[in-house]
Amino acid sequence: MEAPDWKNLPFGYMKTDYNVRCHYRNGKWGELEISSSEYIDIHIAATGLHYGQEAFEGLKAYMGKDGRVRLFRWEENAKRLILSAGGIIMAPFPYELFREALYKVVELNRRFVPPYGSGASLYIRPLLYGSGAEVGVKPASEYTFLVFVTPVGPYFKGGVKPVDMLICRDIDRAAPKGTGIYKVGGNYAASMRAIIAARDGGYANTIFLDAREKKYIDECGPANFFGIRDNTYVTPKSESILNSITNMSLLDIAASLGMKTERRQVPVEELGMFEEAGACGTAAVISPIRKIVDPENNIIYEYCRDGQPGPLTMKLYNKLTALQCGDEEDTFGWVSIL
Ligand SMILES: Cc1ncc(COP(=O)(O)O)c(C=O)c1O
């Protein structure tokens, strides 16, 4: 096979050489299996298909200048998948086996890790689902774990570009005591109508508010929100959002750069007080926000002068990406070198 055109990769799926799988049967996980097929054989009554017993993860491997491949905070993805499994009563995938599966799938597909400096990376997608057959609503007795990889281009071609967001009040992604804190497929299904409506309106994504009161910021589509005011990094605390690993990292990085940090409820009106704002997650790292439109209240909150991301947003972005690809010493202990 010819090498992919690393500079022009989309953020999408590309076939690679292998994926790694594992099955839970008779109360225990089996051995890791290597497959070169892109397909799975699935029972027609699998709970993953009917009742949404499905959780996934997303992380990236980066090629360093030294030619070594780095994984960023995989331990947090392992823990979050265990949390998600518990949230929808699936057999948790063991932490050590998760590490082994990740290392194996990256090693086996090493030729797909994009070169240093291309702006691209190897996206890693672990998936866990109920593969046992049930017709009543109850947890399956069999589960399948698999992990595949695909090289992805930078989310923003030609650099970090500020995006526009639309506040959504008529669709909720997740309820306060629901599954919003888990990375389960059902949350994404619930968010799809709002995301598509925002995209159709020319926005990059939607900002969900808390479902109970519609007073506080929850999340930005598949990313966490942050705002910056008076040298303080502010990000929502909510019982219905996914605890973003990128956001956790930015909170620590902001503190290390001498900023104050606050994780608390963020009222919608506070959007008018931020000097900078952004959405953060594995895919985009940081999407600086240019403006947020609140259609019901006829308000537009603006954050970028001359269409450029703010200085503190860029400082955070540069520090995080330098750590991820090994340009800066990993003083946080976040990077595993394969
Ligand atoms: C709903 C949601 N929120 C936030 C995030 C960002 O999380 P992370 O930084 O761990 O990728 C994601 C992506 O995984 C997501 O799907």
The ligand as an SDF file (V2000), in Angstrom:
LIG
                    3D

 16 16  0  0  0  0  0  0  0  0999 V2000
  -19.6850   14.5480   25.0440 C   0  0  0  0  0  0  0  0  0  0  0  0
  -18.2170   14.7670   25.0900 C   0  0  0  0  0  0  0  0  0  0  0  0
  -17.7320   15.7020   25.9230 N   0  0  0  0  0  0  0  0  0  0  0  0
  -16.4100   15.9330   26.0140 C   0  0  0  0  0  0  0  0  0  0  0  0
  -15.4940   15.2270   25.2540 C   0  0  0  0  0  0  0  0  0  0  0  0
  -14.0370   15.4700   25.3750 C   0  0  0  0  0  0  0  0  0  0  0  0
  -13.4450   14.4690   26.1480 O   0  0  0  0  0  0  0  0  0  0  0  0
  -11.9200   14.0740   25.9620 P   0  0  0  0  0  0  0  0  0  0  0  0
  -11.1310   15.3170   26.2290 O   0  0  0  0  0  0  0  0  0  0  0  0
  -11.6810   13.0480   27.0050 O   0  0  0  0  0  0  0  0  0  0  0  0
  -11.7600   13.5990   24.5770 O   0  0  0  0  0  0  0  0  0  0  0  0
  -15.9610   14.2460   24.3660 C   0  0  0  0  0  0  0  0  0  0  0  0
  -15.0270   13.4590   23.5620 C   0  0  0  0  0  0  0  0  0  0  0  0
  -14.5690   12.4400   23.9810 O   0  0  0  0  0  0  0  0  0  0  0  0
  -17.3450   14.0130   24.2840 C   0  0  0  0  0  0  0  0  0  0  0  0
  -17.8110   13.0880   23.4440 O   0  0  0  0  0  0  0  0  0  0  0  0
  1  2  1  0
  2  3  1  0
  2 15  2  0
  3  4  2  0
  4  5  1  0
  5  6  1  0
  5 12  2  0
  6  7  1  0
  7  8  1  0
  8  9  2  0
  8 10  1  0
  8 11  1  0
 12 13  1  0
 12 15  1  0
 13 14  2  0
 15 16  1  0
M  END
$$$$
